[in-house]
Amino acid sequence: METQVRPGYFGPFGGRFVSETLVPALTELEQAVESTAKSAEFQAEWRGLLASYVGRPTALSRADRLARSLDPSASSIASLWLKREDLAHTGAHKINNALGQVLLAKRMRKTRIIAETGAGQHGVATATACALLGLPCEVFMGAVDVERQAPNVGRMRLLGAKVIPVESGSRTLKDAMNEALRDWVTNVATTHYCIGSAAGPHPYPELVAMLQSIIGEEAKAQLHERLVRLPDVVIACVGGGSNAIGMFRAFLAEPVALYGVEAAGLGVGSGKHAATLNAGRIGVLHGSKSYVLCDEEGQIEEAHSISAGLDYPGVGPEHSWLRQSGRARYLAITDAEALAAAALLARTEGILPALETAHAFAALQQIATTEAARLGRPVDLAVCLSGRGDKDLDTYRKRLLP
């Protein structure tokens, strides 16, 4: 499936809705993506670091005990496979993108890197890449997230990054991104803004998707070797959407069902959720046209999720197009369901997932039942296990342990 019908757009979504001050920087970045990031020389250096430093390819694990816990009769799940991004250096998929962007920024002779972060994983990944490549790093993080993701704040600081708490708005990911954009406008000549998700103005959605596509590329080859066929279903959690689009890209042209799983928070009907594709409207946020959580006048509403990385009132434009075109389906999972799924995965497979990832696991039973009924047989499922749960241990301890 060809998702980009014109440069910078995925169907009607995407574009570049920014102040004039940022247009030259985005044009410069767009040119660098085409001339440098896609070059054989850059790809060799980036992929070499992914292999020698990040630890790629990441493992593909078969999760038989979890599968049987969800489906004891094996009537809907034939096999369940986990793409283990939690085993990448820094503990999540974010390092793939951060390393690529910081490497590109250095080639562009930028002398300073800024980033936004919610769960802290992109902040840690950017700080790590900057430490490796010798560039200063400043990370904007909502004050609420600074508190609930304290381990990652400590990691960023130890890596030499300056963490800037954002006190405006809901003091979460949206507000951190707002502040990062304001900083970039002021320092655009010397600074590269390393966006962590497949969102934002063109060319960021395509750049991030390109760098994260390594996930699906590896998973497809590994599944072909281990399963000897394509999976029936590919699943990933969706906030801004980088791990999901990275996993989906390799399967877009294949007869494989794609499912993204958003955060329903306290329930979609409660108004306290981050289910943008399930309950949002088309609007503009952070420089691109996409689905957003907004009122009838287009004012952005606050999102809620127990997961800091999914607590965002927007989504990448490619996901909006995949939803509107029907190529992918998007479900929503509550905080309570995600917590229960994390506990089950930990006890059946010995893996403690990030709260973001736990949302995808909470939807497995529903997805398997739906797809088995559609195909008339048990199905093979592949899930992007996007990150590990060390950063969420305090939340797990408070909510799941007596």
N, C-alpha and C positions, 0 to 999 in steps of 0.2 A: 504493500500500500504506500503510495506516494503522499506524504503528509504536507509537504511544502509546495503550494501551488504558485506562490510568488515569493521573492526574497523577503525574509523577515516575517512571513505569515504562515500559519497552519490553518488552512481554510480561511475563515474570516477573523481568526484570532492571532494576536501577536502585535507586530508593529513597533513603533518607537515614539511614545508619547512623553516627551521630556522637554525640559527647558532648552532654549537655544544654546546655552553655555555648554551643555553636554553633547551636543550633536557632533562637533569635531572629534571628541574623544571616542565616541561610539563608532564613528566612521573610521578612525585610526585603528580601533580594535577589530572592526569588521575586515579591514584590509589585512591586518596581521593574521587573523584566522585563516584567510584564504592563501596568503603568500607564505606564512611561516608555520602555523599550527598543523596545516594539512600536508606540509612538505615531508619528504622521506627522512630528511635529516632530523627534524624535530620529533617525528613519530618514533624514530629509532632511539633517540635520547630519552624521551618520556617513557616509552615502553621498557627501556633498559632499567630505568629507575623503578618502575612498577615491579619488575622482576627481582632486582637486587636489593631494593630498599623497602618496598611495600609488602612483598611476599606474594605476588601474583604469579600464576593463577591461584585464586582462592579455591578452597575445597568444595566439592559437591558431596553432601552427606545424604544418605538414605535414612529416613525417619520412620522405621517400621513400628516402633512402640507407640509413637504418637498417632500414627495412622490407625492402628488397631484400637487405641483408646477412643478415637473419634468415630470409628466404624468397625465395631467388633466382628460383624458378619462379612466384612470386605465386600459389601454389596454396592458401595459407591466409590471407594478408594482402592485402586489397584496398587498404586505406589505413590510415595510422597518424598520429594527431593528438596533439599535445602541448599541454596547457593549461599555460601558462608562468607558474606562480606564482614561479619563480625571478627573474622580471623585476619583481616587486613591490618597493617600497621595503623595505629591510633584507634582501632576498634570499630570502624564503620566504612561505608563506601565513600565517604566525603573526601578521603585522601586522593582518590583518583582524579577528581576535578581540581582540587586545590593545588596539587603538584603540577598539573598541566597548566593551570592559569598562572601560577607564580613563575614557572619556567618561561611561559610566553611573555609575561611582564618584564622579565629580565632581558629577554631578547629585544623587547621594545624600549629598553633603557629607562624603564621606570625605576624610581629610587625609593618608593614607599608603597606598602600594601595595606589596604584597609579591607575589612570584612564585616558582615553581620552574622549573628548566630542565635539560634533559639535553644536547642538542646545542648549546644556547646560543641557538638562533634565537628561541625564545619569550622568553628573557631579554632579548635585543637588542630585540625588538619591543616588549616592555613598557617597557624603559628609554627607547626612542624615543618611545612614546606619552606617557610621563610627562614627558619633556623638552618635548614639544610643548605639553602641557596644563598644565604647571607643578606637578606633584606629585612628592614624594620617592619613590624607588623602592629596594627592597632585594630582591635575587635570591638564592635558595638554590640551590646547585649542588654536586653530588657532587664530592668532591676528585679522583676519577679523571677526571671529565669536565672539571674545571678544567684539568687537564693536557692532555688530548687535544683540547680545543676552545679552546686558548689565544687564537686570533684573536678569537673571540666574547667572551671574558672582557675583552680589551682594549677591544673596542667598547663593551661595557656600561659599563665604567669611564669611558671618554671621554664617554659620554652622561650621566654624572653618577650612575649607579646604584652602590650598594654591593653587591659580590658576596661572598656568605658561603659559603666552602667547607664542605661537610658531610663529617665524617670517620667517621660511624657506618655500620654495616652494610656493604654492598658499595660504599658511597661513590659511588653513581650516582643515576639519576633517582628511583627509589623512595624513597631516603633523603632526597633533597632535598624531595620532597613531604611526607614525614613531618615534617621540620623546619618547613616552611612552615605546616603545619596546627597544630603546637605554638605557633608564633608567633601565629597568628591567634586561637587560643583565649585567649591572654594579652592581645591588643590589639584584640579584636573590635569595640569601640565606635568606634574611629577608623580602622580599617584595612580595606581591601578586598583579598581574596586573589584575584589574577588567575590563575586556573587556565588552563594552556595547551592542554589536550586536552579531548576530549569525554568526560571521565571525572569521577570525584568524586561527591559527594552532590548530589541534586536541589536547585536547578535548573541546576547547571553543565552537565551533558550537553546539555540542551536549549538553554541560552543559547549555548554554544560552537557547537553545530550550526547554530543560527539565524544567528550571525555569519559562520560559514564557508560557509554555503549560497550566498553570493555567487559562489563558485567554480563550482559546478554550474549556477547560474542563467545566468551568462555563457557557460559552455561550451556549454550546450544551445542558446542563441540563436546563438552563433558557428557551431556545427556545422550548425544548420539553414540558415544562410546559405551556408556554404562547401560542405557535403556535400549539402545539400538533402534530408536525411533524418536520422533518428536513427542514432547509431552502433549496431553490434551489441553491443559490449562496452565497459564503462567499468572502468578499473583504477586502483588507488592503493595505495601502501604503507600499512601499518597498524602503529602502535605503540600509543599511546593511541587514535588514530584520528580526529583532527580534520580532516586534509586529505581523508581518504577519505570521511568522512560528509558533509563539505562538497561533495564532488564527487558522491556518490551521491544525495543528497536530491532533486535535480532529476529523477532518472531512476527513482525507486522505483516510480512508477505506470506506467512505460512498459515495453514489451517489450524490455528491454535487460538483458543479462547483467552482473552486478556481481561483480568480483573484488578482494578485498583480499589484500595480500602481506605476510606477517610475516617476521621474522628467524629463520632456522633456526640462526644462529650457526655452531658447529662441526658441526652436524648434530643433528636432533631426537633421534636415538638416543643422542647423546653426553651429554645432560643439560646441555650448555652452549648454551642457545638462549633465544629470547624468543618462541617460537611458542605464544602463549597459547591461541588459538582452535583450534590443531591438536593441542595436547598438554596443555592445562590442564583444570582442574576448576572447577565452579561454587563460588564462595566470595565473601567480602567483603573488599575492599581499598579504602582511602582513601574510605570513606563510601558505597560503592555495591555492590550485588550484581551480579556479572558472572563471566565466566571469568577465572581467575587461575592462576598457576603455584604449586601448593602440594602439600604431602605429604598422606597419607591422613588426618592429624589436622587438616588445614586450615592448617598453618603455611606462610607464604609462603616460596617458594624463590627463590634468586637467579637473575636472568636474565642472559643474555650475548648481546651483539651487537657487531660491529665499529662499528656505528652507534649513537652515544650517544642519538639520539632514539628508537630502537626498543628500547633496552635497559631494558625495563620489564616486570614480571611480571603485568601486568593489561591490560585493554582496556576501552574505553568500553562501557556497557551496551547501547547501540543496536546495536553490531556483534555483541554476543553474541546479541541477538534476531534479527538478520538471518541469522546463521549457523544458529541453532537452527530458525528458520522455513524455511530453505532459500532465502531471497530472494537471499542473496549467498554466494559461495564464497570460501574463504580458503586460500591456498597458503603455503608456507614456503620461503625462499631462504637459502642459506648465505652466510657472509662471502665466501668465494672466488668464488661465483657473482655476488654483488653487485659485487665489485671488477672482475671481467671485463666485466660489463655497463656499468659506468661508463666503462671504457676504450673500449668499442665505441661508446657514444653520443658520447663526446668526439671520436673519430676519424672518425665518419661524419656527424655533424651539427654539430660545433663547439660542443657544449654539455657543460660539466662539471657533472654533477649532484651534489647532496648524497648522501652514502652511504645515507641513508634512502630517497631516491627511487630509487637504483640497484637496490634490491630489486625494485621494481615492473617495471623494465626487464628484469631477469633472468628474469622469469616470462613475458615476452611470447610467446616462441616456443611454450611449452607451452600457454598460453591460446589462442593463435590456432589451433593444431592441433586442440585439443579443440572449440572453437566452430565451426570450419570443418567438422569432421566432423559435428557436431550439426545444422548448418544446410544442409549439402550444398553449400557455396559459400565462396569467400574472404570474410573478414569485415572490417568497418571497426572499428578500435580507437581508443579515446580514453584517454589516460593523463594523470593529474595529475602534472605535473613539479613537485613540491612545494617544492623549494628548490635553490639553487645550491651548488656544491662548494668554494667558497673556504675555508670553515672546515675542510674535510677534506683540504686540499692536502698537509699533512705526512704523513698516513696514505697517501694516494695515492702520494706521492713514495717513501716507504719500501717500499711493497708492490708498486708497478707499474713503477717506473723502475729501470733497471740502475745 
